[in-house]
Amino acid sequence: MHELSLMAGVMDLARQELERHGASRLTLMRLRFGELDQVLPDALRMAFAAMTAGTSWEGARLELEEEPLELSCPLCGHRFRPGARSALYAPCPSCGETTGFGVVRGEGVFLDHLEAE
């Protein structure tokens, strides 16, 4: 369950930001994660609930957004969204190239927004 370690890292970042701004109580955290990261939203929610229970952050809301995968063809530059992860190995819909696609978006975990008191 890599969501627990992901959430621990995000919580550390959030704690640093709150301290930097003189806030102590988190009320909202918004995370964005890429389709390629294979994050399980329910597992993230469970990790967040467990890590905030019994703290001043208990009751804070967690909003999650999955960012769809978008690739770029190295040959023609065409940007496209494959229909499934297995489509990573399908040819470019514009020119037929089959290798070397760049990930434009849909990879990574990002702390997008915090609200605190």
C-alpha positions as CSV (number, residue, x, y, z in Angstrom):
1,M,0.0,0.0,0.0
2,H,2.2,2.8,-1.3
3,E,-0.6,5.3,-0.5
4,L,0.4,5.4,3.1
5,S,3.9,6.5,2.4
6,L,2.6,9.0,-0.3
7,M,0.2,10.5,2.2
8,A,3.0,10.7,4.9
9,G,5.1,12.7,2.5
10,V,2.3,15.0,1.5
11,M,1.4,15.5,5.2
12,D,5.0,16.6,5.9
13,L,4.8,19.1,3.1
14,A,1.5,20.4,4.3
15,R,2.8,20.8,7.9
16,Q,5.8,22.8,6.6
17,E,3.5,25.1,4.6
18,L,1.1,25.6,7.5
19,E,4.1,26.4,9.8
20,R,5.5,28.8,7.2
21,H,2.2,30.8,7.2
22,G,1.6,30.6,10.9
23,A,-1.4,28.3,10.7
24,S,-2.0,25.2,12.8
25,R,-5.3,23.7,11.8
26,L,-5.7,22.2,8.4
27,T,-9.3,22.4,7.0
28,L,-8.8,21.3,3.4
29,M,-6.2,19.5,1.4
30,R,-6.5,19.0,-2.4
31,L,-4.3,16.5,-4.1
32,R,-3.8,15.7,-7.8
33,F,-2.4,12.4,-8.9
34,G,-1.6,11.0,-12.3
35,E,-3.2,8.0,-13.9
36,L,0.2,6.4,-14.3
37,D,0.8,6.4,-10.6
38,Q,-1.9,3.8,-9.9
39,V,-3.0,5.5,-6.8
40,L,-6.1,4.1,-5.1
41,P,-8.2,7.0,-3.9
42,D,-10.0,5.0,-1.1
43,A,-6.6,4.0,0.2
44,L,-5.4,7.7,0.2
45,R,-8.6,8.7,2.0
46,M,-8.1,5.9,4.6
47,A,-4.4,7.0,5.1
48,F,-5.5,10.6,5.5
49,A,-8.1,9.8,8.1
50,A,-5.7,7.6,10.1
51,M,-3.0,10.3,10.1
52,T,-5.3,13.1,11.1
53,A,-7.3,11.2,13.8
54,G,-6.7,12.6,17.2
55,T,-4.8,15.6,15.9
56,S,-5.7,19.3,15.3
57,W,-6.2,18.3,11.7
58,E,-9.0,15.8,12.4
59,G,-12.1,16.7,10.4
60,A,-10.1,18.3,7.6
61,R,-11.5,17.5,4.1
62,L,-9.4,15.7,1.5
63,E,-10.2,16.4,-2.2
64,L,-8.7,14.1,-4.8
65,E,-8.4,14.6,-8.6
66,E,-7.0,12.0,-11.0
67,E,-5.2,13.6,-13.9
68,P,-5.6,11.6,-17.1
69,L,-2.6,10.4,-19.1
70,E,-1.6,12.5,-22.0
71,L,1.3,11.5,-24.3
72,S,3.4,13.2,-26.9
73,C,4.8,11.5,-30.0
74,P,8.5,12.0,-30.5
75,L,8.2,11.9,-34.3
76,C,5.3,14.2,-35.1
77,G,4.7,15.9,-31.7
78,H,1.0,14.9,-31.7
79,R,-0.5,14.9,-28.2
80,F,-3.0,12.3,-27.4
81,R,-4.8,10.5,-24.6
82,P,-4.6,6.7,-24.8
83,G,-7.8,4.9,-23.9
84,A,-6.1,2.5,-21.4
85,R,-2.7,2.1,-19.8
86,S,-2.1,-0.8,-22.3
87,A,-2.4,1.9,-25.0
88,L,1.0,3.1,-24.1
89,Y,2.3,0.5,-26.5
90,A,-0.2,1.4,-29.3
91,P,1.0,3.4,-32.2
92,C,0.6,7.2,-32.4
93,P,-2.9,7.9,-33.8
94,S,-1.4,10.6,-36.1
95,C,1.8,9.1,-37.6
96,G,2.0,5.5,-36.5
97,E,5.2,5.8,-34.4
98,T,5.3,3.1,-31.8
99,T,8.1,4.0,-29.3
100,G,9.5,6.9,-27.3
101,F,6.3,8.6,-26.2
102,G,6.8,11.5,-23.7
103,V,4.4,11.9,-20.8
104,V,2.9,15.4,-21.0
105,R,0.6,14.9,-18.0
106,G,-0.8,12.1,-15.9
107,E,2.2,11.3,-13.8
108,G,3.1,12.4,-10.3
109,V,1.4,13.4,-7.1
110,F,0.9,17.1,-6.4
111,L,-0.3,19.0,-3.4
112,D,-2.5,21.5,-5.2
113,H,-4.2,23.4,-2.5
114,L,-4.4,23.9,1.3
115,E,-6.8,25.7,3.5
116,A,-6.0,26.3,7.1
117,E,-6.8,28.4,10.2
